[in-house]
Amino acid sequence: MPLSILAALLVLFLLLPLVAVSIVLARRAFRQRTLAATLHIASPHGVVDERYLPIGGIEQFVSIRGEDRRNPILLILHGGPGASCRIFAPLLRPWEKHFTLVQWDQRGSGKTLRRTGMRGSGPLTLDRLALDGLELTQYIHRQFPHQPLILFAQSFGSTFALRMIKQRPDLFVAYVGTDQNTGMVRFREQVHEAALARLRAARLRKGIALFERVGPDPTHWSAADYSAVSQWTMKSEPVSARRTFDLLKRSIWHAPGYSLFDIRAFINGMNFSLRKLLPDAVRFDAWSECTRFEIPFFLLQGEHDILTPPFVAEAYFNDIAAPVKAMSLIRNAGHFAAFLEPEQFLAELVRITAPVLTPAQSVVTSA
């Protein structure tokens, strides 16, 4: 074969990976533009305000979006730890017809971490997150002085959310928890054994070995153990795991406005936040935190959630005293119930919160 042909083939061989990468990135960019178009708000009373705010002595990223600024406020506390819910913005777009959504990249996560860096994040504890959350809440009240504010906490966000409503119940008209985290002090043996039984049934040997090695007591786990236990717990239900992992991969890869550097910051934020918050996380106990609330208390839990099982959330719910309380299961959903079944979740969210809003504060549906 002539050398010129060999050289051409060699060049083609070297270029093929670059071509493949270019195609993948082009498809990603097209999907991002398509989703960004769906996020456009043009209503006369709409609000779109995304900026860094000075919170707790550092700059933290906050997004405020809604079709009618007269609607109730939904302050979303993301889980992870360190996993911003803003990647799910396209899924939550219909929610913005009913609520003004406030999304916040907490200290040590997402765009906040990208701005401050790890060294500039300052202390990262449940107490610090609660103080940051209360400071943000007061800012929101100044911007929307006549609108009721509902605290909406997802997964790990529901840990320090309890401290927020315990310290300043006057700032909120209701609490809504989903994927409610009650800690791993109680029921940990039952949850551990149930996950191990599922792993054995699925013959997932690596997961079985991990669970047998680390045991049920998380105070002996490293951050890597904690992360691996969560992942193998999810994988112990293979069908549910595929659906959840597909949701997460699609959402972060196609998130409008997210650069590849933002994706890296998202992943780094999860790892960083877990390392910093692990001492608090393994000792957190919702019962010790608070069981008496001065505001309405609602839980919306995925019926197939195996990370924060409904039976544990229900046990906590049964011990709660509140002016009004209710718990509902979201059908066909596991962990991340709000994002796996966003339409069903929204309908239930509107239904349970409507009675606690006065007529003047009821949900406004934009024309």
C-alpha positions, 0 to 999 in steps of 0.5 A, a space after each residue: 500500500 502506498 505511503 500516501 494512503 497509509 498516511 491518510 488512513 492514519 490521519 483519519 484514524 486519529 480524527 475519528 474520535 474528534 469527529 465523534 466528540 464533535 457530534 456528541 457536543 453538537 447534539 448536546 448544544 442543540 438539546 440545550 437550546 431547545 430546552 432553553 426555549 421552553 424556559 422562556 417567560 414572557 408573561 407581564 407579571 413574570 420574574 426571571 432573576 438569576 444572580 450571586 447574592 452575599 449570603 453568609 459572608 460569601 457569594 452564592 448563586 440564586 435563581 428566582 423564576 415564575 410566570 406571576 410574581 403574585 404567586 406563592 413562593 417555593 424556596 427549594 432546598 436541594 439534596 445531595 449533599 451538594 447536588 443543585 436541583 437547577 438541573 431539573 429546571 425544564 421538568 419544573 417549568 409547569 410549576 412556574 405557572 403556580 409558584 415562584 420558584 427560588 433555587 439556590 446553589 448552596 454553599 459548597 455546590 454548583 455555581 456557588 462552588 465555582 465562584 468561591 472555590 473550595 477554600 473560599 466556601 467557609 465552614 460547611 455544616 448543617 448549622 451553617 446551611 440553616 443560617 444561610 437558608 434563613 438569610 436567603 429567606 429574609 432576602 426573598 421576603 424583602 423582594 416579595 413582601 406580600 407573598 407567602 413562602 413555602 419551604 420545599 426541601 428535597 432529600 438531604 436538604 430536608 435535614 437542615 430545613 427542620 432547623 430553619 422552621 424550628 428557629 424561624 417558623 414565622 418566615 414560612 406558611 408551610 413545610 413540604 418535604 420530599 425524599 424526606 431524610 430522617 437520618 440513619 440513627 433509627 431503622 438503620 438495621 432494617 434499611 441495611 438488611 432490606 438493601 442487602 437482601 435485594 442485592 443478594 436477590 439480584 446477585 450483585 456481588 460487589 454490592 453484597 461485599 460492600 454492605 457486608 464490609 461496612 455494616 449498618 452503622 454509618 459512623 464507621 463509614 468513610 465518605 467513599 463508603 457513604 457514596 458507595 452505599 447510596 449507589 448500591 442501594 439504588 442498584 439493588 432495584 435495577 429497574 428503578 435504578 436505570 430510570 433514576 440514573 437516566 434521569 440524572 444523566 439526561 438532566 445534568 448533560 442537557 441542563 440549559 446554561 450549563 457549560 462543561 465547567 459547570 458540570 465539573 463544578 456540580 460533580 466536585 460540589 457533591 464530593 466536596 459537600 459530602 466530605 465536609 458534611 459527613 460528620 453531621 450527616 451520620 449523626 443527624 436524627 429527625 426525631 431529636 431535631 424536632 417533632 413539634 412544628 408551629 406551621 403546617 407540615 407535609 410529606 410527599 414521598 415516592 412510593 418505591 423510594 429505597 434511599 429514604 424509605 416511605 415506612 421510615 418517613 411515615 414513622 417520623 410523620 406519625 410522631 409529628 405534632 403540627 397545626 395541619 399535617 398530611 402525607 402522600 405517596 407519589 405513584 410509580 416514583 422512587 427517590 427524586 419523586 418530584 422529578 421522576 413524576 413532576 406532573 403528578 407531584 405538582 398536582 399533589 403539591 397544589 392540592 395539599 398547600 391550597 388550604 393553608 394559603 388565605 384567599 388573598 394568597 391562593 395560587 394565581 394561574 397566569 393566563 
